[in-house]
């Protein structure tokens, strides 16, 4: 089996910095974690917040701290740093090779989609964004890593896409249609979902949008770990 | 213009953990850094060392510390932690969007290849691995980010490939041939180089091998940032 993870990420229209921050880190006991935070508002201020949250989480995960504890720590840290005045959403998706499970930690009202075999599930937990009070708890879900598992996580730029024109995006239906179609790669799913959202916003995203898709696929070929990153830069 | 980065990484034959650690992080002032460390020996012990080094470097870079200072700090830290008894090689490749340059920081006797237009250069600096004494300096090279720039960085698993059978890999020639051929993606270059090394080791890599390739390519399509990760896992 191999785990494939894809990320697609675009800034709010005419804003040079994304308020969403995403990092992928190795777990000290095997596997990796994807950490995604969306800072309140957009631009430079939001970037500072989401960066602060993601850095805290990845440094704790790197020390072997459990995901839930890392999310609580990030919340208390943000609360202390910003006197409870600023919030951020946080998602941690961990491939834990020690337990052979996927651990999904949410402090984000946007749902997480989980598709197994032909069944699609929507983790629509009651979780709160972090940073605004003490004792904020993440919602945590642990599922076995099994072939065909697909997980889709996104920031609220997807949820709010099309609001300006009274439309909205049914993420479940889009992902379901993609999965029925063929055997799409995670990048195809992430790109399609992002493109849908941007289309609803008439080509001018009204918020930063990030989409993360993880799939457990049959092993194709060798035992090489691979990573690719594409970073568009303005003409210089 | 867009920057594409690709990584290919394989473990030493019959060893479950790689002594090479690689992380990609966002830079606080724009751009990103790839940090690659190779811990002395292989397996669990080497992994602990390379992780310790990479963590130190990425946490400093995240705070805005310059690459050279981060490398020196990591060296002193490793020296102090392990009483100078353990060494590691370190490479930092940074896309700095503030200065529109690529900054290559080396504490690694393995050369770094830089191809611009039709010219191939081999950065064969006198840099020492970190951790074995005080005052170890990195060698630093800063070059403008320009179209067609290709940079190839690797750990000594590539340099030593084939030694068991008296063969060796001329990385320059391999990369040159690939670049002349067509317009290969960074992943194609990384995969080809890794495959060459594994072939010289008769399918059983005698050390952990990591290859990082960065290219500045013409912008293809949208302004979406993308990342994909492939993680092979043993059958569970």
Interface residues (C-beta under 8 A of the other chain):
Chain A: X1 X2 X3 X4 X5 X6 X7 X8 X9 X10 X11 X17 X21 X22 X23 X24 X25 X26 X28 X30 X31 X32 X51 X55 X59 X62 X95 X97 X100 X145 X186 X187 X190 X191 X194 X219 X222 X223 X224 X225 X226 X227 X228 X229 X230 X231 X232 X233 X235 X236
Chain B: X1 X2 X3 X4 X5 X6 X7 X8 X9 X10 X11 X17 X21 X22 X23 X24 X25 X26 X28 X30 X31 X32 X51 X55 X59 X62 X95 X97 X100 X145 X186 X187 X190 X191 X194 X219 X222 X223 X224 X225 X226 X227 X228 X229 X230 X231 X232 X233 X235 X236
